[in-house]
Amino acid sequence: MNNHTPHDHAVNVLQVRRLGIDTYHEPVVFMRSDCPICRSEGFEAHSRVLVSLRGKNIIATLNIVTGDLLQNDEIGLSEIAWKLLAAAPDDDVTLSHAEPLESLSSVRAKVYGQRLSQPAMHAIVQDIADRKYSDIHLSAFITACAGDRLDVTETAALTRAMIAVGEHLSWDRSPIVDKHSVGGLPGNRTTPLVVPIVVAAGLTMPKTSSRAITSPAGTADTMEMLAPVALDVKAMRRVVERTGGCIVWGGAAQLSPADDILIRVERPLDLDSEGQMIASILSKKVAAGSTHVVIDLPVGPTAKVRSTAAAHALGTDMVKVGQAIGLHVDVMQTDGSQPVGRGVGPALEARDVLAVLRREADAPQDLRERAVVLAGRIFEMAGHTPPGSGAALARALLDDGRAWHKFQAICDAQGGMREPPQAAHTHVMTAPSAGRVVSIDNRRLGRAAKLAGAPQSPAAGLSLHTPLGTRVERDQPLFTMHAETPGELAYALAYLHGQPPIVEIANGQ
Amino acid sequence: MNNHTPHDHAVNVLQVRRLGIDTYHEPVVFMRSDCPICRSEGFEAHSRVLVSLRGKNIIATLNIVTGDLLQNDEIGLSEIAWKLLAAAPDDDVTLSHAEPLESLSSVRAKVYGQRLSQPAMHAIVQDIADRKYSDIHLSAFITACAGDRLDVTETAALTRAMIAVGEHLSWDRSPIVDKHSVGGLPGNRTTPLVVPIVVAAGLTMPKTSSRAITSPAGTADTMEMLAPVALDVKAMRRVVERTGGCIVWGGAAQLSPADDILIRVERPLDLDSEGQMIASILSKKVAAGSTHVVIDLPVGPTAKVRSTAAAHALGTDMVKVGQAIGLHVDVMQTDGSQPVGRGVGPALEARDVLAVLRREADAPQDLRERAVVLAGRIFEMAGHTPPGSGAALARALLDDGRAWHKFQAICDAQGGMREPPQAAHTHVMTAPSAGRVVSIDNRRLGRAAKLAGAPQSPAAGLSLHTPLGTRVERDQPLFTMHAETPGELAYALAYLHGQPPIVEIANGQ
């Protein structure tokens, strides 16, 4: 045989072409079926290909092209492949077969019911962060861990692995406090209130938040209506050093890059996984340097957690995983029977936040009270106030304007405060009959807000006028849909008209 | 608000462009991020989009394009999207949001540990066959059913569902016999021998086989070296009516289209699923009209089934599922400790088959004996011979040339017999020391054959010279690698040189 090797540069080389195709986190390359390398290497559609350029290596999924999209000596790169290789026009890349990933055998073992060790979990999460898993592999890992298939030890291992592969902030003070509200409750936007209250009292709270995964708005989406949130770690540190706190998007900070990738695949699967949820939440807290975290667990028939028993089990596991990774975790069950505040959607929720901070007369009191209770709990947990007196301090900081003043300082430090946009198209949904509001379906309300365009269209969503218990007359407004385009408004209304009422009225009460 | 509806044709229309990108079974569409529909509908990367053209509807995954690949009013279609829509240049398609698939809630229920009912399984399999599942969804379904997570009732439900969504053959005679060898044993190519033997005795055997999934050759790949195998149902029926049997690729016959789609995703996952394996095998038998099936279960430390206990459990489940769906199933455990015959790879295995049929002096006797035993069992199961005398009839049909004559007739009916190709590049692996062959690793041997190019390069693979127990001298050839290109040969050799010996020699025995 001759001396040809698998990495023979003279043969296995193609010129890059940026195709401008956004394949998210999964690097994809495009090659002609009749290109010499496809033929000599036996590559076929969905092959995993090792692509090398100036010492950078990525594993990409191959899409075969049969038309004239590419020349015979060209390879098309998706946006993420282009970025990871730091490619430039006319660059030549070298191609070879990707070795099977060792860590996939651990995923398979988990699928077959075995427990994952810390080293196994670490190898999986490292490969995910290195973008070596295809969507198919990510989906299998998520499914294998879904429901309650990760025990506390495995969840702690996953959390540690997620921390290990990301950036890590450390601070020269203590305690570093934090909070997290478990999702599923529309409008539950306490973070932009809790941070300025807590920071105004002199505590440090470097808060990272997520964008919406399956909800009409994440805290980062809402906060973005008021100030820039896509800050990297360096910028975030500057803000915290100047003001004592921040409210930024965690994805830009790269505190848990593996989790950011997993979330992209969890979304279309819509699977709940207790272990992954705990790891996702707590890994970001530890990576942000937090020492004390209060978890807000809303409980209600259409919230993410539906019973106090389930909330208790989840809360207990969170505290245990916290202990295993050296994080103080305190869990609070809260009312999850209806949305918090009035707005659902980034801009509409931001307006509620502003109303509370500015002490406007019609500010939503339920949102304000939740923020007060959570901030109070943080004060007590961190030893800043005696037990039982945290909420009073929080209330005082809101009432005298110090929280509002601090919020403006944080927004300025993040790049400048701004006003939320207003939607161009609205439609009022009214009561079909007189009576009392007896239930509100959080999930379907959230879905209507999403169909109206939230969170991609930031002004979209809805505004709820009648909380639980409100007495209404026939034709009285229940909620108002907001959309940026007529098409999106039409989608939301088509959905609402095809459903039983989301805000349920009991007659004669 | 205006009268715009979600299906407003004036607005939600784009002109198709065939991009020539092969995305396998998953329809993908490409749209510019700044195209009016993306913006008005809030579509983003990975959105599931309903695409309609002249009454045909598909659900496609959206890839966002940022460059100049497409015009603003164009939508790019992947090959499978183009084909499913039966699109032509300049056609306009209508776009809207795809409703969430109802059947995915059953997949989620299975992930959380619930059992799948027959209607739930049917809805899932129907949506898969209709290509409504993305790769991410398919991966979740496969993972949720992996290992032993499907019980016999669910496996029977999956089998029935797979049968229901595919083509179905019926014959005006009975019995219709069939066989299946469970994979994992290189070179176990008994089908092209069993079919002509059984058919030469007057039985009917319309055999459909698969291409390689994770092995260096499937029976269809091997048979394709000798005759065309990509016959549709009509052509297959013609062959069987003329000759009494056939050996064709099942994929072209569309007997179990959902299974064909699942297999494409199972391959990169490399997950074993007993339930899916049974459903995959038995659904195709029933769809082909079979009434009596012999299952060959090779057992060995590096075969797919590793212990007689595991084989017994699997065999019992196969018989039970057979009973549930009205199919006679008989299971035989066979020796899986080493490859069968000499060749591994499509052309090399085809040579072994020809040698046995032509009664050549050096024909591999182990392959011949296996075919004889399996054919004998079919004779007995179908009541064609008394118990204990099936093998003798099979042997007689091989010895007097009737099987060879029948094989030629089948090949002619399938489109004409041909000779297998010969690889241009070979390399002999020799014994590092004298001794006796004490073990052969089927899995790594298969992997070496695949790295050499099998099955995409049909002449590639390897030829084993020294079965278990052979006494060898130092430097005596153990096996010969075959490849069509120097690059593929280099891959295989790089792998072999980095491994402990695949053919293990014990010294001094």
Interface residues (C-beta under 8 A of the other chain):
Chain A: M1 N2 H4 T5 P6 D8 V11 N12 R18 L19 G20 I21 D22 T23 Y24 F30 S33 R39 S40 E41 G42 E44 A45 H46 R48 N63 I64 V65 T66 G67 D68 L69 E79 H97 L104 R108 V111 Y112 G113 S134 D135 I136 H137 L138 S139 A140 I142 T143 A144 A146 G147 R264 V265 R267 P268 L269 D270 L271 H425 H427 L451 G453 Q456 S457 T485 P486 G487 E488 L489 A490 Y491 L493 A494
Chain B: M1 N2 H4 T5 P6 D8 V11 N12 R18 L19 G20 I21 D22 T23 Y24 F30 S33 R39 S40 E41 G42 E44 A45 H46 R48 N63 I64 V65 T66 G67 D68 L69 E79 H97 L104 R108 V111 Y112 G113 S134 D135 I136 H137 L138 S139 A140 I142 T143 A144 A146 G147 R264 V265 R267 P268 L269 D270 L271 D272 H425 H427 L451 G453 Q456 S457 T485 P486 G487 E488 L489 A490 Y491 L493 A494
